[in-house]
Amino acid sequence: MDAASGEADELNHPIYRLPMKTKVITLVLACSGLCAVVLAKDYSPAEIEERSIHRRAVEAVIWGMPAVNTDLMLQEMLAKTGGKVNEIVYWSRPVDWHNQTLTPNPDAIYFMIFYNTKETGPLVIDVPPADDGIFAGNIDTVWQMPVEDVGPYGADQGKGGKYLILPPNQKDEPPPGYFVLRPDTYTGYALIRSNLKSHSEEDIAAAVRYGKRLKVYLLSQAANPPETKFTDAKDVLYDSTIPYDFRFFQSLDRVIQADPWLTRDKAMIDPLKSIGIEKGKPFNPSPATVATLNAAAVEAHAFLEQMYEKGFPPYFAHAYWAMPAWPALVMAGSSGYAETDIYPVDARALTYSIGYIGIKRLGTAQFYLISGKDHNGRALEGSKTYRLVVPPKAPTSQYWSVTVYDRQTHALVKGLDRASRASNASELKQNADGSVDVYFGPKAPTGQESNWVPTDAKRKFELLFRVYGPEKAFFEKKWPLPDVEEVK
């Protein structure tokens, strides 16, 4: 093409065939874009670095939430109890406010196993049959990805069995007789709930005895397993609430150092390196970087709060109750993130900022609904009194419960003697039609002490409704749970 023909082609460009007025407007807009480039802020190298660290640190909090959640629980055990990795820490009483994990269940007996197969090799969790007790248990990776469920609704189907946790890329063929688990991390944990028939002292003791039939040992010790060590944490202020400050990144660094990079997460290698977190190297940021990380954690918290306030998709058509996980997260998690076109890290961060544990068969052993609003859509205030009418004939083979949590921390409200009411509480009063009125407020309504859950008058709260052993009618939504209503 010669110059003349090129010039002719340019004149035939669509812009040159526009009316004159349109040409002027187009050229002005083009100039405006050029001027914007010219007038863009001239950042100094220090400013660019600080802004990059801040931006990437915000994303690191969102991305790293589930693993940091796990590490925080582990660190509390190591720092405040005599428990160790590959042993069992448990609560010999239903948990009270001293247990400051995220939205724990105060109507079951908790047993937890934090595992690490990096140095020790394969680990065995030996689960007893469901004869004089029932477990609702889950085994997760450090990223809270469900590996397997245990108990009547798990792989052993209530018959009991030995679950063998292998290190990543284990090459040796495992021996027969085990439920073989292949997590993609060395570290993780199991949460095993020993269900209560009631809150009587006899039934609490029975649930503890059943839980203590659990065994944990190395595969190399299988021929002659040592006695499993149990550490009771019932009187420990066990605080694993999320710290939105520099401590979050210290926890994230521990995770990065302990486990291999997963293929789906390798895009985070350089962003984390830019904020000082790099595998095989110490995390020792300057005071200026620490300040930036603190600010970034606060911003990430604000982002998650905004997501929370927008709300999860309602479970029922005419109520605010919702499953505390977006559908995309449920789908991605249940497939092990096998879906190639979704990776809902925002939704994942929100869920694991308010709770913990991944469940492989969600809706079998248990199901959860969350709400922080009354029937008018107003936030639940601890200074007010509310009533929840639980309809009769709840579709559950075990029990339902409703628990009050601190809206700010998503943990049990500190200093309160009671956190929940459950259908397995013998003192709970029913109405003539079989429904149950549960009250929430700073003081019990007259005559309703047995059906009342206290709140802190100075703090907002949220509710979690649990159904253990949910039945078909629950998922068909033939049993809708109404919103709470303020009692004037």
PyMOL commands that set and color helices and strands:
alter all, ss='L'
color gray80, all
select helices_A, chain A and resi 3-11+14-17+20-38+45-80+201-211+219-221+246-258+263-274+287-310+327-334+345-354+449-451+472-475
alter helices_A, ss='H'
color red, helices_A
select strands_A, chain A and resi 88-90+99-100+108-116+123-127+135-141+146-150+161-165+179-181+187-195+215-218+230-232+238-239+366-371+386-390+396-406+420-422+436-441+452-454+461-470+485-486
alter strands_A, ss='S'
color yellow, strands_A
deselect
rebuild
show_as cartoon
